[in-house]
Amino acid sequence: MPGSHSKQNMNNLMISNCRLFNGEIFHEEPMDILIEDGIIAGIGIAGKTRYPGYAEDARGRIVCPGYVDIHTHGMGGFDNTYVEADKLDSMARVYHYSGTTTFVPTIPTVSDKNILRALEMYSRRPDLVPGVHLEGPFINIGKKGAQNPVYILNPLVDIFKKITGDYRKVVIRVSLAPEKDKDFKLTQYLVSENIKVSFGHTECDSETANAFFDITDAIATHMFNAMPSIHHRKPMITTVALNRDNVMCEIIPDLIHTHPEIIKLIYNVKGAGKTIIISDSMLAAGLGYGEYDFSGLHVTVSENGARLDSGILAGSIATIADGVRNITGIGVPPGDVLASATSSPARAMGLENICGHLKKGRTADILILADDYSVSSVFKSGEKIR
């Protein structure tokens, strides 16, 4: 069950007969993975590794790194912003059970008080999360989407320091509207602090976009959503992002936020290495249809997704695992899909030495997938939890 780990907690085990995807490529031959004390101790050709302890037979199924979600607001009834500190472990177990073994909590445009509270809480749990993503409050009200306009702020360095207080080192990513950042002063400060910069909830034109991308590498926050569409006589930041080599693009993979043909366009233009599957999930993910609250806004979840009373989409109810199934289902090559759920997001956040790959010396966060790409088994730090 997602609420509790399996009683089996083997320090040492072998996952045998794997169709191994290491985060970048599929191995041509069946492979074995040896795990010792939660760390990958070795990877070798199947049948050539002798191991006297417990072995899990993958039976030729795909074995890949645990999924990495760098943009998620919650799931399973837990909200990343408002969860209580004593519930963080339970929330993490829900993510892990779903197949997302690394996640970056994403805080939307909320009050200064709630931002500080969340940052303080996560600052005490580096064992659970690598850091926090602020999706706002430095956004364009014209593209606010499901963000609360009451709390939108001007993108000034002093304001960023004020709302993050003593906990700004916990912030590893900020999504902002470049056109609102005068002379890109906040962007330059974030770059100097090694905080990943993203653009989103923006109406940025192409000239400003090119100047912005000259200053920083960037991630497109949920590409094509809450930003201008492509127009053949009026290119905006969306078009420039597709053309620039230093921009990676997030995709919400629920097939509601973005049409399958647009998803395939992004893969064809950017490649799997610069395409990132995110969930953008809110607390209703995994709970079914009904009425919910998203950062103080009323949300209805139905077959049409999670929507505000106005009809605007308010995050998704998909997990990364759902997204992998959806995108392989529209014909994107499985290796590309798996890379964009593992190594690509890890690299985007500078976490490639921690997660997103299967290789000797890495933490054994490992999935076994069924033939339909659903998650069959999950190993978190070598412990089988599903």
SVG drawing of the C-alpha trace seen along z (x, -y; Angstrom):
<svg xmlns="http://www.w3.org/2000/svg" viewBox="-17 -48 47 66">
<polyline fill="none" stroke="black" stroke-width="0.4" points="0.0,0.0 1.2,-3.6 0.9,-4.5 3.4,-2.0 6.6,-0.3 6.8,3.4 8.1,5.5 10.8,6.7 13.8,4.5 16.8,6.3 20.1,4.4 21.5,6.5 19.8,7.9 20.0,8.5 17.4,7.5 18.1,10.0 17.1,10.4 16.4,6.7 15.7,5.0 17.7,2.1 17.2,-1.5 19.9,-3.4 18.5,-6.9 19.9,-7.5 19.7,-4.3 18.5,-0.7 21.1,2.0 21.0,4.5 21.6,7.5 19.6,8.6 21.3,7.2 21.6,7.8 21.7,5.1 23.5,5.7 22.4,3.6 24.3,3.3 23.1,1.1 20.8,-0.8 23.5,-1.6 24.0,-0.1 27.1,2.0 27.3,3.2 25.6,3.8 26.5,6.8 25.3,9.1 22.5,11.3 23.5,14.7 27.1,13.9 26.8,12.5 26.7,14.9 24.8,13.7 23.9,15.9 21.3,13.5 17.8,12.4 17.1,11.9 14.2,10.3 13.6,11.6 12.5,8.8 11.6,11.5 12.8,9.4 10.7,6.4 11.9,2.8 13.9,1.7 14.7,-2.0 15.6,-4.8 12.9,-6.1 11.0,-9.0 12.1,-12.6 9.3,-15.2 10.6,-18.8 7.2,-20.5 4.5,-19.1 2.1,-20.8 0.9,-17.6 -0.9,-14.3 -2.8,-11.8 -4.5,-14.4 -1.3,-16.2 -0.6,-19.8 3.2,-20.7 2.5,-24.2 0.2,-23.5 1.2,-19.9 2.1,-19.7 5.7,-18.9 4.7,-15.7 3.0,-14.5 6.0,-14.9 7.1,-11.3 3.6,-10.1 3.5,-12.5 6.9,-11.3 5.7,-7.7 2.8,-8.5 5.1,-9.9 7.6,-7.0 4.8,-4.4 3.6,-6.0 7.1,-5.6 8.3,-9.2 11.3,-8.6 12.6,-12.2 10.4,-15.2 10.8,-19.0 7.8,-20.5 6.4,-23.4 5.0,-26.4 2.5,-28.5 1.7,-32.2 0.6,-32.4 1.2,-34.7 4.7,-35.6 3.8,-33.9 2.9,-30.6 6.0,-30.7 8.2,-31.2 6.4,-28.5 6.9,-26.0 10.6,-26.9 11.3,-26.6 9.7,-23.1 11.5,-21.8 14.8,-23.2 14.7,-20.6 14.2,-17.7 17.0,-17.5 16.7,-13.8 13.3,-13.9 13.6,-16.7 16.5,-18.3 14.9,-21.8 11.9,-23.8 10.6,-25.4 8.8,-28.7 6.3,-29.0 5.6,-32.7 4.9,-35.1 6.8,-37.0 4.4,-36.3 2.3,-38.3 -1.3,-38.7 -2.5,-38.4 -1.3,-34.8 -2.0,-33.9 -3.8,-30.7 -4.8,-29.1 -2.4,-31.3 -4.0,-33.7 -3.7,-37.2 -3.8,-38.7 -0.3,-37.5 1.5,-38.4 4.6,-40.5 7.1,-42.6 10.3,-40.6 12.7,-42.6 15.8,-41.2 14.8,-42.7 11.3,-41.2 12.8,-37.8 15.1,-38.1 12.1,-39.2 9.8,-36.4 12.5,-33.7 14.1,-35.1 16.7,-32.8 15.6,-29.9 16.5,-31.1 19.1,-28.3 16.2,-25.9 15.0,-27.5 16.6,-25.7 14.3,-27.0 12.1,-30.1 9.6,-30.5 9.0,-34.1 7.7,-36.3 10.9,-37.8 9.1,-40.9 8.3,-41.9 11.9,-41.6 13.3,-45.1 16.8,-44.9 16.7,-41.2 18.1,-42.1 16.3,-39.3 17.3,-36.8 20.9,-37.8 20.7,-37.5 19.2,-34.1 21.9,-32.9 24.6,-34.3 23.1,-32.2 23.0,-29.1 19.2,-29.0 17.6,-27.6 15.6,-30.1 12.4,-29.2 9.9,-31.3 6.2,-30.9 2.9,-32.7 4.3,-35.2 3.4,-37.4 7.0,-37.9 7.8,-39.1 10.6,-37.6 13.1,-40.5 12.9,-40.4 13.0,-36.6 16.2,-36.5 17.8,-39.0 16.6,-36.9 18.1,-33.7 21.4,-35.5 21.6,-35.9 20.5,-32.4 19.8,-28.9 16.1,-28.3 13.3,-25.8 9.9,-26.5 7.4,-26.1 4.6,-23.8 5.4,-24.7 2.5,-26.2 0.4,-26.7 0.1,-30.2 2.2,-31.7 1.6,-33.0 0.8,-30.6 2.9,-30.4 2.0,-33.0 3.8,-33.0 3.9,-36.9 4.3,-37.7 6.8,-35.3 6.8,-35.4 8.9,-33.7 7.3,-30.3 8.8,-30.3 12.1,-31.6 12.3,-28.8 11.9,-26.2 14.8,-27.7 17.2,-28.3 19.6,-25.4 19.8,-26.6 16.1,-26.1 14.5,-22.9 10.8,-22.4 8.4,-20.9 5.4,-18.9 2.3,-18.2 1.5,-14.7 -2.2,-14.3 -3.2,-14.9 -5.5,-17.6 -3.1,-20.5 -1.3,-19.8 -2.5,-18.1 -0.5,-14.9 0.6,-16.6 2.1,-19.5 3.8,-17.0 5.4,-15.2 6.4,-18.6 8.3,-19.4 10.1,-16.1 11.0,-16.5 12.3,-20.0 14.0,-19.7 14.9,-16.0 14.4,-13.9 17.5,-15.4 15.8,-18.8 12.2,-17.6 10.9,-17.1 7.8,-15.2 6.3,-16.9 3.1,-16.1 2.1,-19.6 -0.1,-17.5 -2.3,-19.0 -3.5,-17.2 -6.4,-15.5 -4.0,-13.3 -4.9,-9.7 -8.1,-10.6 -10.7,-10.7 -13.3,-13.1 -14.8,-15.7 -14.4,-19.2 -11.0,-20.3 -9.1,-23.4 -5.9,-24.5 -4.1,-27.3 -7.4,-28.8 -9.1,-28.4 -12.1,-26.1 -11.3,-23.3 -13.6,-20.7 -11.9,-17.4 -13.7,-15.5 -12.9,-13.7 -12.0,-17.2 -9.2,-17.6 -8.8,-19.8 -10.5,-23.2 -11.4,-26.4 -15.0,-27.6 -14.0,-29.7 -13.0,-26.6 -9.3,-27.4 -7.1,-24.3 -5.6,-24.2 -2.7,-21.8 -3.2,-18.1 -4.3,-14.9 -1.7,-12.8 1.5,-11.3 4.7,-10.9 3.9,-7.2 0.6,-8.2 2.5,-10.5 4.9,-7.8 2.0,-5.6 0.2,-8.4 3.2,-9.6 4.4,-6.2 0.7,-5.6 0.8,-8.5 3.9,-7.0 6.9,-8.8 9.7,-6.2 9.9,-4.6 13.6,-5.5 12.8,-9.2 9.9,-9.1 11.8,-7.4 14.7,-9.8 12.4,-12.8 11.0,-11.3 14.4,-10.5 17.8,-11.8 16.4,-15.0 14.7,-16.5 17.6,-15.4 20.0,-17.3 17.8,-20.3 18.0,-20.8 21.6,-19.9 20.7,-16.6 22.3,-14.3 24.8,-13.0 22.0,-12.1 19.1,-10.7 17.9,-9.9 20.5,-7.3 21.3,-3.7 25.0,-3.2 27.4,-1.9 27.6,-4.1 24.2,-5.7 21.3,-5.3 19.2,-2.4 15.9,-4.2 14.7,-1.7 11.4,-0.8 10.2,2.3 7.6,1.6 4.9,3.8 4.4,4.3 2.0,1.3 4.6,-0.9 2.7,-1.1 4.8,-0.7 5.0,2.8 7.6,2.6 9.4,-0.3 12.7,-0.2 13.5,-3.2 17.2,-3.3 17.2,0.5 14.1,1.2 11.1,2.7 8.1,0.6 5.8,1.8"/>
</svg>
